[in-house]
Amino acid sequence: MSITLLLCAGQGLVLAFLLLCARRNKTANRFLALLITAVAALITPYIIGYAGFYDKWPWLSFAPFSYTLAFGPLIYFYALSLMDRLPTRRWPHFLPVLFQFLADAIVFPLPLATKNWWDGFAHAPVISPMLEFATLISMAAYGIAALRRYRLYRQWLADNRTDGVDFDPSWIRNFLIALALVALIWLGFMAANLINPARNYFDQFLLYVVFSLLVIYLGIAGWRHGETPFPAFRMEPEKPGRSDVEKPVMERDWTGRGKNWLREIDEAEYWRDPELTLTSLARRLGTNTAYLSRALNESARENFNAIINRRRVAAIQQWLSSPDEARDLMTLAFEAGFSSKASFNRAFADFAGMSPSAWRLKSQKQRALESV
C-alpha cells in the first residue's frame, strides 16, 4: 500500500518539476506544480503510515503535511492564468491554508502525551472534519468561478478569433471535471466516516489511490498542455470609431450597419488575412469591437468566427469547382486565410458538411458526370 502511493506521488513530483521547466505559461504551470505538490503532500502521511513510520516514530504525528485549503485558490489561479490576467492581490486567498498549517505546526513540537490528548479532545472530532468540509466548500466555490470564466473564454474565442480550434481550451474543462469527481469521491468517504466512526486510516486507502491517480493525471495532462499558447482574454474599451455617428446606442440601425460592414468585408476580402481578429477588423472598419460584434450578430445571426470562416470555406469551394484548379488543399487553405490544418478541416466540415478532400472528390465526380 505504501509503495503504491509512493510511486504515484513520486511520479507526480517529477511531472511537477517538468512543468516548472516549461517555457510557456510559466505562471500557470507554477500554480499547477504547486497543486500537484499539495496533493502529493496530502498523500504523504498515508505513505509513511502504511509503512509503519508512525508506529516506530510516533512523534511524527501532526507533522504539517496537509495544505488542502490551498487547493481551491490554486485551481482558480491556474485556470485563470491560462486565459486571462491574474488579480494583483493574490495572497489573501491563501490565508486559510496558513491557518491550516499553523493548526498542525503549533502542535507538532509538543510532547507526545499532549498531542494525543489534543487529538482526542479537539483535532479528530472537530478540527479535522471542519478543515475537510472547508476544503470541499473552497474547491466548489473556486471551481465554479473557474468554470464560469472558462465559459466566457470559449465564447470570447468564438466572437473574436477564427482560429479558436488551434487553442481549444477543453483541457481547462477536463481539469475542472477531474477535480470535481475527486471532490465527490472525497465527500463520499467523509460521509462514510461520519456514519461509521470506527473506520480507520486503512479504510481510507482507496481514497488516497484516487488522489494518487489525480496527481498523475494532472501532471501528465498538464505537462502535455503546458506550452499551449492560449490567447489572453482581452476586452477592448468601447470607444466610438470614425464610422460611428453621434447617436444613442439604442437608436442605431444595427442590422443595416452590419450589412454594410459585411459588404465591405466581402469587397475588400478581409477574410483572407490569417491574423484577422475582431479587434483588427474593427480597426479596419473604423469602429470598436462591441459595435462591430453586435452589428454582425444582428445582421448575419452568426458570431465573428462563423462569418469569416464561412467566407473562407465558400471561396475554397468555388476554387475547387474549377476544372483547372490543381493546387493542393493546404495551399488553398492558406490562400483563403486559414492559419492551420486543424482550423481549416474543422471549419470546412462545419460549413460544407464534409472534409475538404471529400468535397474535392465530389466536385471531380460531378464534373465528370456533366461532361458525359
Residue, then its C-alpha position, 0 to 999 in steps of 0.5 A: m500500500s505504501i509503495t503504491l502511493l509512493l510511486c504515484a506521488g513520486q511520479g507526480l513530483v517529477l511531472a511537477f518539476l517538468l512543468l516548472c521547466a516549461r517555457r510557456n505559461k510559466t505562471a500557470n504551470r507554477f500554480l499547477a506544480l504547486l497543486i500537484t505538490a499539495v496533493a502529493a503532500l496530502i498523500t504523504p502521511y498515508i505513505i509513511g503510515y502504511a509503512g509503519f513510520y508512525d508506529k516506530w516514530p510516533w512523534l511524527s504525528f501532526a507533522p504539517f503535511s496537509y495544505t488542502l485549503a490551498f487547493g481551491p485558490l490554486i485551481y482558480f489561479y491556474a485556470l485563470s492564468l491560462m486565459d486571462r490576467l491574474p488579480t494583483r492581490r493574490w495572497p489573501h486567498f491563501l490565508p486559510v491554508l496558513f491557518q491550516f498549517l499553523a493548526d498542525a505546526i503549533v502542535f507538532p513540537l509538543p510532547l507526545a502525551t499532549k498531542n494525543w490528548w489534543d487529538g482526542f479532545a479537539h483535532a479528530p472530532v472537530i478540527s479535522p472534519m471542519l478543515e475537510f468540509a472547508t476544503l470541499i466548500s473552497m474547491a466548489a466555490y473556486g471551481i465554479a468561478a473557474l468554470r464560469r470564466y472558462r465559459l466566457y473564454r470559449q465564447w470570447l474565442a468564438d466572437n473574436r478569433t477564427d482560429g479558436v480550434d488551434f487553442d481549444p481550451s477543453w483541457i481547462r474543462n477536463f481539469l475542472i471535471a477531474l477535480a470535481l469527481v475527486a471532490l465527490i469521491w472525497l465527500g463520499f468517504m467523509a460521509a462514510n466516516l461520519i456514519n461509521p466512526a470506527r473506520n480507520y486510516f486503512d479504510q481510507f486507502l482507496l481514497y488516497v489511490v484516487f488522489s494518487l491517480l489525480v496527481i498523475y493525471l494532472g501532471i501528465a495532462g498538464w505537462r502535455h498542455g503546458e506550452t499551449p499558447f492560449p490567447a489572453f482574454r482581452m476586452e477592448p474599451e468601447k470607444p466610438g470609431r470614425s464610422d460611428v455617428e453621434k447617436p444613442v446606442m439604442e437608436r442605431d440601425w444595427t442590422g443595416r450597419g452590419k450589412n454594410w460592414l459585411r459588404e465591405i468585408d466581402e469587397a475588400e476580402y478581409w477574410r483572407d488575412p490569417e491574423l484577422t481578429l475582431t479587434s483588427l477588423a474593427r480597426r479596419l472598419g473604423t469602429n470598436t469591437a462591441y459595435l462591430s460584434r453586435a452589428l454582425n450578430e444582428s445582421a448575419r445571426e452568426n458570431f465573428n468566427a462563423i462569418i469569416n470562416r464561412r467566407r473562407v470555406a465558400a471561396i475554397q469551394q468555388w476554387l475547387s469547382s474549377p476544372d483547372e484548379a490543381r493546387d493542393l488543399m493546404t495551399l488553398a487553405f492558406e490562400a483563403g486565410f486559414s492559419s492551420k490544418a486543424s482550423f481549416n478541416r474543422a471549419f470546412a466540415d462545419f460549413a460544407g458538411m464534409s472534409p475538404s478532400a471529400w468535397r474535392l472528390k465530389s466536385q471531380k465526380q460531378r464534373a465528370l458526370e456533366s461532361v458525359 
